[in-house]
Structure formats: C-alpha cells, structure tokens
Amino acid sequence: MPVCMIDPRYCFGDNADFAPLSGSGRIGVVRRKDDCPDLRDCLDDPERWLSRAEIVKDSRSTKAGIVRFSDGKQVFIKRFNNRSFSYTLRYMFRQARPFREWTSAWAMEKAGIPTPRPMAAFARYRCSIPGNAYLIRASVMDVVPTLEFFERLKKSPDLAKSYLDTTAAMFAKMHDAGILHGDAKCSNIYIEDCGRGRYSYGVWDLLSCKVYGRPLPARLRHKELSHFAWSYAEISKRSEGEAVEESRIREELIKRCKACSRG
C-alpha cells in the first residue's frame, strides 16, 4: 500500500534536495534545484518583489502575487501576515504557516499528486517573536477560474465525467498515502488549460493538510469527499444551467474513489 512516509526534518535539513536559510532574523529553507540569483534576491527583499507583482490576493491574513524572474519563469509569492498579538502568541509555539505548506507539498510530491512546487519558505523572528512569513513557489500557467470551468462542465457531459474521474483518482491516491487535504473544495483543485479541450488538474492551498503516515479510515475519506461534493453543488448553483444535487456528486465520488483505491 503506497503510504507516504516522510521525515519532516528532511524538508528543512541540509541535503540533496534542500538547503537551510538562517541569519538576518529569519529561518527557512530553499529547494536546491530552484536556487538562483533572482530567488536569493527575492528572499532578501520579498516586499520589493511583491510591490511589482500581479496581485491575486490581498487580505488581512495574506498577500500574494505573481512575478517573473529574469529567465522568464513565473513565480508565486505569498506573504502570511502577523495580524495581531494573539497571532504572535499562537505562532511562538507553532510551526510557521509556510513551513506547514512546505512539508505538505513534499508529501504530495512523494505520493505522486500534482501540486505547485515550493521553491523557498522562510519566517522572520525578532527575539523569538514571529513576524511575517513567506512562501515562494512555482506558478501554475493557464489556470481556468473555477466558476468558468463549471460553466464548461455543464455544456459537456464528457468533461464533467472526466473531471469527477480525475479528482476522485487524486483523492483516492492522497487518502491511500495517508494525506488529508483538510479543505477539499473545488477552488482548491486547480485546472490548467492544456489546449484543444484538454485539461490537467492538481491540488493547492495545503495549509490545512495533515499527513498521517497510514491510509486514512473510511470516516475521514467520506468526510473529505462530502465536503468536496458540497462545494461542487454550491458552485454549480452559481454557474449557468441546472444545478447538480450534492448527494449525487457525493455518491459518485465515493464510488469512484473506492474503484481507484488500493486500500
């Protein structure tokens, strides 16, 4: 059974895949194969890079945008804001949020589940008090907005079937590997337009992920699939055409996942 057994310490160690960051009031890690002068410059001054980014999210908790390195590579930068005194207290004793995403992405990769590749992550500290933290990862090209994709689904039964088949197979693989996404909604399954009516799918927004190191029990699998089915039904109400029934999507997902699962 393909259980994902990873050592979280490896993700932050000095080894063939990763190099630790330290000094200048920060701790973090860089993926060796992505290390380059532009990435190091971004790590030294992420706010300068964010100031010229195409901003895709700017909220009280996070700010994120896409920039382009000199080699043409598009990179996604996400800042996790230190919002309040209670936040400071909480993260004095917890792993910084980009480090949680970093470890989860490594688990996804080892399990063979598509997810944007993290390139670097770090958190600022002053006298052990946490400040802002950052995640830098590869950007996914040609992403189709979820609502727009659902409008396409309703016009193509074959595409709707392919979408459910593919997402069910991803969830089955994830759950067999002992990984719970934790926020399984349609917007967290990204859709990349490959042209000529072809699409590829992957998983992102891994902040709520948990890696158990053993196949998930049916209870957790069904809970995650039920949440995804709820999201599917809710989004279908907002797109053109007839809404779909949540119960039907849930039953189809559970059936497809069982067929794909090795557990």
Summary of the structure (lengths in Angstrom):
residues: 263
radius of gyration: 19.3
end to end distance: 6.8
largest distance: 57.5
contacts: 800
relative contact order: 0.13
helix: 43%
strand: 26%
